[in-house]
Amino acid sequence: MVQSIIDIGNKEDRILNIVKAKFGLKNKSQAVAMLIKIYEESFLEPELRPEYIEKLKKIEKEGYGKTFSSISELRKHIESG
């Protein structure tokens, strides 16, 4: 575990206290960790699962599926099957 000393303003400290209380956390370190996890899940690129990568490779190799020249052709295909 890494320890860090950070300087935050009063508003940020209140927000940490709110997060701590809302999620029933024991300390502000847990609140900071939770906020970092939420940021990671929301804004950073997710790591792709190996089975998804294999599926993408299969699609690239075999093609993306059937193509249609018009919407009426697509409609016929949907309605018939």
C-alpha positions in Angstrom: 0.0 0.0 0.0 1.2 3.5 -0.9 0.7 6.4 1.4 0.4 9.9 0.1 0.0 13.2 1.8 -2.4 15.5 -0.2 -3.5 19.0 0.2 -7.2 19.6 -0.5 -9.5 22.5 0.0 -12.4 22.7 2.5 -15.0 21.9 -0.2 -13.2 18.8 -1.3 -12.8 17.7 2.3 -16.6 18.0 2.7 -17.2 16.0 -0.4 -14.9 13.3 0.9 -16.9 13.3 4.2 -20.2 13.0 2.2 -18.8 10.1 0.2 -17.5 8.4 3.4 -20.9 8.7 5.1 -23.0 7.8 2.1 -21.1 4.5 1.5 -20.4 3.7 5.1 -16.7 3.9 4.8 -14.3 3.9 7.7 -12.0 6.7 6.6 -11.3 9.2 3.9 -8.7 6.9 2.3 -11.4 4.5 1.5 -13.5 7.4 0.1 -10.6 8.5 -2.1 -10.1 4.9 -3.3 -13.8 4.7 -4.2 -13.7 7.9 -6.1 -10.7 6.7 -8.0 -12.4 3.4 -8.9 -15.5 5.3 -10.1 -13.3 7.5 -12.2 -11.4 4.6 -13.7 -14.7 2.8 -14.6 -16.2 5.9 -16.1 -13.4 7.6 -18.0 -10.5 5.3 -18.6 -10.4 2.7 -21.3 -11.5 -0.7 -20.1 -9.3 -3.7 -20.6 -10.8 -6.0 -23.1 -11.5 -9.6 -22.1 -9.6 -12.2 -24.1 -12.9 -13.9 -25.3 -14.1 -10.5 -26.7 -10.8 -10.0 -28.5 -11.2 -13.4 -30.1 -14.8 -12.5 -31.1 -13.5 -9.3 -32.7 -10.9 -11.2 -34.7 -13.5 -13.7 -35.9 -15.7 -10.8 -37.1 -12.8 -9.1 -38.9 -11.9 -12.4 -40.6 -15.4 -13.5 -41.6 -16.9 -10.2 -42.2 -19.5 -8.2 -40.4 -22.6 -10.1 -41.6 -25.0 -9.8 -44.4 -25.3 -6.5 -46.2 -28.5 -5.0 -47.7 -28.8 -2.8 -50.7 -32.0 -1.1 -49.4 -34.2 -0.7 -46.4 -36.9 -2.7 -48.2 -34.5 -5.6 -48.6 -33.7 -5.4 -44.9 -37.4 -5.3 -44.0 -38.1 -8.4 -46.1 -35.3 -10.2 -44.4 -36.5 -9.2 -40.9 -40.1 -10.0 -41.6 -39.4 -13.4 -43.2 -37.2 -14.7 -40.4 
